[in-house]
Amino acid sequence: MIKKINETIDFIMKNDPAPKSKLEVLLLYPGLHAVIGHRISNFLYKKKLFFSARLVSQVFRFFTNIEIHPGAQINGTLFIDHGAGIVIGETAVIGNEVTIYHGVTLGGTGKETGKRHPTVKDGVVIGAGAKLLGSIEIGNNVKIGANSVVLKDIPDGCTVVGTEARIVKRPASEKVLCNY
């Protein structure tokens, strides 16, 4: 766990010009604290200690204003910048080197069962206030503009904005086919 925390701190230092030291990130970044809390609650969740897992997640939510369900999967480094008001649902999957800004929701659309939250692949940046809803897949290196509402899969390398989100930029090297 120490190694993963250090990797996350390095990722934050690489992507945020504000911190002056790793110690500052460790002690003063609520996004990092939420990720650490999630690692603990996810461990308990996988051991089927559901009440304990939710208790830990709610304690970290109280202190950080970031809610990450213990069942969510964070598969690498996650930088939660500012953090206030973030909600990440139970079946959400987050890849490596993902950046999420304040007010983002990775949520469901209703009372579905099974996989009902987004899968976010590697290198994704999700702008402030964006809502990603349902069992959708966000491709590698996608950029999602602030306050976008994403309800459909997004192919690798695209930039999307708006409510309902639409692709405004595609990778130059290849033609991308999608439902937009």
Disulfide bonds with the S-S distance in Angstrom:
none
